Amino acid sequence: MSDRYQSLVSSPLGKAVGKRLGLPVPPRIRRHEPGMPVVAGPVLLGGARGGGLRDAAEDALRSIGAHVLASAPDAGEDVRGGLAALVYDAGGIDSSERLRAVYDFFSPLLRRLEANGRVIVLAGLPAEAGSAGAAVAQRALEGFVRSVGKEVGARGSTAQLVRVANGGERAIESTLRFLLSARSAYVSGQVISIEARDAEAIETPGDWEQPLDGRVAAVTGAARGIGEAIAETLARDGAEVVCVDVPAQGAALSAVANRIGGTALQLDITGADAGPRLADHAVHRHGRFDVVVHNAGITRDRTLARMSPQEWDSVIAVNLTSQERISAELLDRDLLGAGGRIVCVSSVSGIAGNRGQANYATSKAGVIGLVETLAGPARERGATANAVAPGFIETAMTKAMPLGIREAGRRMNSLAQGGHPADVAETVAWLASPGSGAVNGNVVRVCGQALLGA
Amino acid sequence: MARDTSKVAVLGGNRIPFARQNGSYARASNQDMLTAALDGLVSRFALGGEVLGEVAAGAVLKHSRDLNLTREALLGSALSPRTPAYDVQQACGTGLEATLLVANKIALGQIEAGVAGGVDTTSDAPIEINEDLRQLLLEANRTRSTVGRLRLLGRLRPGQIVPALPRNAEPRTGMSMGEHQAVSTRRWGITRAEQDEIAAASHQRLAAAYERGFFDDLLTPYLGLERDQNLRPDSTPQKLAKLRPVFGDGPEATMTAGNSTPLTDGAAVVLLASDRWAKERSLPPLAYVVDAETAAVDFTSGADDLLGAPLYAVPRLLARNRLAIGDFDFYEIHEAFASQVAMTLKAWEDPAFCSERLGLDEPLGSIDRERLNVNGSSLATGHPFAATGGRIVATLAKLLAERGSGRGLISICAAGGQGVTAILEAA
């Protein structure tokens, strides 16, 4: 996971040279470590008149243990360390003229946001807006947040828009925790929707450090890379993890499973019997799965004109068809427990497309389609289905890319660096949390706000 | 001590693919391979950090430094270091005998769960110093005076540098196992064609088992090897017929490198437990251990075949369990040599042998070839001596679990004129 360029331009000499040449200097972004507080400094909470999310946000922030400020203290007084996060309820903005409120709130404060700071704008669903003008205004917030993300990224800070449905106000804590914390280090410029859910569908984990205690999670492609990080992170959060990978990866898979006290299941997920075998494993060994992470994926890159039918077929089979079949099997046999979580790994390529990846991008866009179709059935049984879409993540797979493409992939995002497998894993863990019961049908990019497909 | 015995379940197994001598595992030690096999089992059943009743395993070819081989492997594995372990050694019967030792303790309620297995390397073989030199050095150690030691030094001869290599030979006859079996092959009139047919079927069936994913939950790749290195899926009797005989003399020699097992490296282990232990962990039993019988024969006088002990063990086992030879759905007869399998089948069909040697009124009977070694056996997988028992127990247990009913017979011949046999039944 070495980023030599980042080390070079961060050194005293490199910094001086880099600055003169106008080279981008990637910030050192803070990532979660056990024992870290959710948010290290004061959180300023503001809101536009007429918004209904401020109280819920304040309750959530207090539960998190954040130091909440209602108004900006005078510069130089008791905020010597600056502000760790700015949270703003924009749900009350019902016309384009009133969008001025976000300018008024953020413009004077942005410079006081610390490095690795967080900007979170809370909003309503445009579809639920009371008027055409309100819908336009709520939609407009997307452009605002995405631009802020690009402005604050140079210091390792992020900006997100959280849209909360009427009736979803009490379900925002797990999402606020994730977005405020260092767990979301490589997530920026995202729009996350929170559904209306019955109060009983929203569980509050007894221990937010071990939210998956007593839960069983299956992770495909767990032998290495992102899958390995997901398995480790879910185990850290208390889950009993069933690590799945092809038999050929069995040695690495076994090592991962033993390291996290989980189970190794060697299974070719493209086999006709893969769904039944995984389901049988759930029945015999655990009775159910609470979390299923469809992570296994392959690339067979080649421009379409030169691509062989096998290169097309294998990518679609592993990356998409297997996810469909296994999900269907588990849902048909009712093996996804109440409060179940399906998390599918898509890709920024699936959103933006990529030269030489027609097969891969098709499969990964299909994964987004799968999540859209699963969201309804999941909601009916009190479960959720979401996707994460990683951008450039430092893995053995990206290490094998040609230097030019690799460097471009790394730098062309708001944080000017590649993500770590753990960044994807933390995002999966948030979606898998029992506290995230109202986060459904989302596609969350873990890409440092990459320019691709933005 | 008398108490009720409890059922002993085979919950599963794990092995590493078997490698040909000086193949993929040329630089792996017995301890490395046994640790890998154990770790694969631990991850399959989420046993990380668990204290088990015991782990019993062994190796046939062993360095003198490996006096506590199984315990050392366990300490390197993901199991709790508080799990006891010991070594077992009964030539090629080691793996199955270890299984029976653990199973019997579970049956008696002395332990609830354990692991049994074995490992062998013919690549990382123990090489000993020349026996003459060893005696000389021992005497030097006993000699007190410097003059005396110098005098001993004068007895050093260049020939003493030649090391002693482990030999695949019976100490009491000086004949290799292959040479012994060549005698038996001729005695029983086993043809070359019969042997080659058994060998080809072994390869073809093993290949088919791999193709259908049978080993996905019985095997963990190791050092880049995903399947048994000895496997030749395209093996046919016609191709095998072209090989030159390696054991026996003259035109009657029929045993080739193709219908005899090659020297192999590998390790295999199985997980055994009481029903209660299995249920507590939601681990479904694949099969139960029903009974076992070990026999030995008088091969030094030439009265019996070196690899003929199972011919005696199985009839006793059947009689005790009131079973006929036809009452099994699967037969796992270890293929030390194709001719050993053919000899076994022939002996049990032979009225003279069954009456004179086994004391039976009628021949024991025939075995349906379609139920024999259905997923191949040692001719195709290879035969790391002590690992074979674990391979067979896990394979048969899974076959029975897939079938959902029935029973299977295991027969393993071993050096020193011994044979270990057992019955498993579906869970």
Contacts between the chains, C-beta under 8 A, distances in Angstrom:
chain1	res1	chain2	res2	distance
A	240	B	46	7.4
A	243	B	43	7.8
A	247	B	213	7.6
A	247	B	215	7.7
A	247	B	216	5.1
A	247	B	219	7.6
A	247	B	221	7.1
A	247	B	226	6.8
A	248	B	221	6.4
A	248	B	226	5.3
A	249	B	221	7.8
A	250	B	40	7.2
A	250	B	219	7.4
A	250	B	220	4.4
A	250	B	221	4.6
A	250	B	226	7.8
A	251	B	36	7.7
A	251	B	40	7.9
A	251	B	220	6.0
A	251	B	221	4.8
A	251	B	222	6.0
A	251	B	223	8.0
A	253	B	43	7.3
A	254	B	39	5.8
A	254	B	40	5.0
A	254	B	42	7.9
A	254	B	43	4.0
A	254	B	44	7.7
A	254	B	220	5.3
A	255	B	39	7.4
A	255	B	43	7.7
A	257	B	43	3.8
A	257	B	46	7.5
A	257	B	48	7.7
A	258	B	39	5.9
A	258	B	42	5.7
A	258	B	43	4.9
A	258	B	48	5.0
A	258	B	78	4.0
A	261	B	46	6.9
A	261	B	48	4.5
A	261	B	49	6.6
A	262	B	43	7.6
A	262	B	46	6.3
A	262	B	48	7.9
A	263	B	43	6.7
A	263	B	44	6.9
A	263	B	45	7.2
A	263	B	46	4.3
A	264	B	40	7.5
A	264	B	43	3.8
A	264	B	44	5.7
A	264	B	220	7.7
A	265	B	44	7.9
A	265	B	217	7.6
A	266	B	216	4.8
A	266	B	217	6.3
A	266	B	220	7.4
A	267	B	216	6.5
A	268	B	213	7.0
A	268	B	216	7.6
A	271	B	213	6.6
A	273	B	213	7.6
A	284	B	282	6.6
A	284	B	283	8.0
A	284	B	284	4.9
A	285	B	282	5.1
A	285	B	283	7.1
A	286	B	282	6.8
A	287	B	282	7.6
